[in-house]
Amino acid sequence: MTVTSPICKKMGIENPIFGLAHNIDVMVAIGKVGGYPVFGAARSMPEEIAEEARIMKEELGDHPFGIDLMLPTSVGEETDRAASLKALPREHKEFICKLADKYKVPKATKPTFFSSQIRSQQLFEEQLAATLESGAHSFASAVGMPAEMIRKAKEYGKITFSLIGSPRHAEKAIEAGVDVLVAQGYDAGGHTGPIGTFSLIPQIVDVAGDIPVLAAGGVGHGRHVAASFALGAQGVWLGTAWLTSREHALSEALTNKLLKAGSLDTKISYSHSGKPCRLIKTAWSEEWDTPGAPKPLSMPYQQVLTADIIAGINEHEIEPLIYEATGQSIAWFNEMHTVAEIMERLLTETDGALANMNRLLAG
Ligand SMILES: Cc1cc2nc3c(=O)[nH]c(=O)nc-3n(C[C@H](O)[C@H](O)[C@H](O)COP(=O)(O)O)c2cc1C
């Protein structure tokens, strides 16, 4: 089943379905069925990015793929995680200890990205250097889009994407010379702005001129893909869709929670990173919203505070607390499938939705 639009030719892909995940097997599977994989490397160290890109290149051959980084300009120069942790407010550290006691969270035995790093401008530069030196065909930036980094990426011959959530952000991205705008609405999993996807896309298309726009946030059915074309987008960009795929193979506790979830089971919370981020609702997000809970810290300090307990929660699968970034589109993912099956379903449904639209309009 092929659904195509001009961006397919521009990017060298068969279907205008772009998929972001932090998992290499998902990336390879998306590429193998003609979509465009974009690896989320924000949680990878520079040397890991080089290795992850090498594997994708080896598996995908000439099929293009991208790498996405989060580059918030609000994050500073501090690189000493231990010193930062020590300096955090006592109230916040006590809250974390109480959570660990209440839910009996054992210590993690293995370090994670966040339990060994503090996000800093130095880390971002090193991640960017590894991305630019890699065989990735494109570079995507989210939560901040320093113009200088876009310029550098273009010097390396990368196609550049920017995830944006408002017309003002789109204008800034266009000024910086971005090649593709990813208009990400409020419905989306992960860090997101306050404008709903349906309201956002046509506003971005109106400022984009000749620059292609992709629709992100809440896309879980082919009817969304067809609606995205109607709103002027050339394709869609999905994150939540892959979480319950067989390739992603998340822990059983988390997968079961996601498979049962509807759109109302997600919420925007500052508890993940200090910035608004749509998550699956669990005891983690709810505890931070109880009266008397401290206000989450700003980025990057919230993750300095929470990294150790989160590592324990994930490693030991502490069911009530385990969570992931999740969009309202989770309502369309109630059974585990392979990435190929998810893509096939979306394309078949898109075809059906476009035919249905034509039937309706024919009277
Ligand atoms: C688990 C998860 C992790 C994400 N991580 C990132 C990320 O690191 N960088 C990024 O640009 N977007 C990230 N996003 C957002 C996606 O790029 C995308 O915009 C969003 O998932 C689209 O909405 P949907 O979740 O309804 O498909 C993430 C989304 C999810 C669900």
The ligand as an SDF file (V2000), in Angstrom:
LIG
                    3D

 31 33  0  0  0  0  0  0  0  0999 V2000
    8.3090    8.1500   24.1080 C   0  0  0  0  0  0  0  0  0  0  0  0
    8.4720    9.4250   23.3590 C   0  0  0  0  0  0  0  0  0  0  0  0
    9.7140   10.0520   23.3580 C   0  0  0  0  0  0  0  0  0  0  0  0
    9.8940   11.2300   22.6380 C   0  0  0  0  0  0  0  0  0  0  0  0
   11.1240   11.8020   22.6110 N   0  0  0  0  0  0  0  0  0  0  0  0
   11.3550   12.8400   21.7890 C   0  0  0  0  0  0  0  0  0  0  0  0
   12.6700   13.3510   21.6060 C   0  0  0  0  0  0  0  0  0  0  0  0
   13.6300   12.8970   22.2290 O   0  0  0  0  0  0  0  0  0  0  0  0
   12.8290   14.3620   20.7270 N   0  0  0  0  0  0  0  0  0  0  0  0
   11.7800   14.8730   20.0050 C   0  0  0  0  0  0  0  0  0  0  0  0
   11.9990   15.7420   19.1710 O   0  0  0  0  0  0  0  0  0  0  0  0
   10.5240   14.4430   20.1920 N   0  0  0  0  0  0  0  0  0  0  0  0
   10.3020   13.4300   21.0370 C   0  0  0  0  0  0  0  0  0  0  0  0
    9.0240   12.9500   21.1870 N   0  0  0  0  0  0  0  0  0  0  0  0
    7.9180   13.5940   20.4460 C   0  0  0  0  0  0  0  0  0  0  0  0
    7.8200   13.0250   19.0260 C   0  0  0  0  0  0  0  0  0  0  0  0
    8.8880   13.5170   18.2490 O   0  0  0  0  0  0  0  0  0  0  0  0
    6.5190   13.4130   18.3250 C   0  0  0  0  0  0  0  0  0  0  0  0
    6.4740   14.7850   18.0640 O   0  0  0  0  0  0  0  0  0  0  0  0
    5.2600   13.0120   19.0690 C   0  0  0  0  0  0  0  0  0  0  0  0
    5.4030   11.7180   19.5810 O   0  0  0  0  0  0  0  0  0  0  0  0
    4.0540   13.0830   18.1400 C   0  0  0  0  0  0  0  0  0  0  0  0
    2.8470   12.8190   18.8060 O   0  0  0  0  0  0  0  0  0  0  0  0
    2.2960   11.3300   19.1190 P   0  0  0  0  0  0  0  0  0  0  0  0
    3.0570   10.9460   20.3530 O   0  0  0  0  0  0  0  0  0  0  0  0
    0.8580   11.4960   19.3390 O   0  0  0  0  0  0  0  0  0  0  0  0
    2.6370   10.4630   17.9510 O   0  0  0  0  0  0  0  0  0  0  0  0
    8.8110   11.7980   21.9220 C   0  0  0  0  0  0  0  0  0  0  0  0
    7.5580   11.1730   21.9650 C   0  0  0  0  0  0  0  0  0  0  0  0
    7.3780   10.0050   22.6590 C   0  0  0  0  0  0  0  0  0  0  0  0
    6.0200    9.3550   22.6700 C   0  0  0  0  0  0  0  0  0  0  0  0
  1  2  1  0
  2  3  1  0
  2 30  2  0
  3  4  2  0
  4  5  1  0
  4 28  1  0
  5  6  2  0
  6  7  1  0
  6 13  1  0
  7  8  2  0
  7  9  1  0
  9 10  1  0
 10 11  2  0
 10 12  1  0
 12 13  2  0
 13 14  1  0
 14 15  1  0
 14 28  1  0
 15 16  1  0
 16 17  1  0
 16 18  1  0
 18 19  1  0
 18 20  1  0
 20 21  1  0
 20 22  1  0
 22 23  1  0
 23 24  1  0
 24 25  2  0
 24 26  1  0
 24 27  1  0
 28 29  2  0
 29 30  1  0
 30 31  1  0
M  END
$$$$
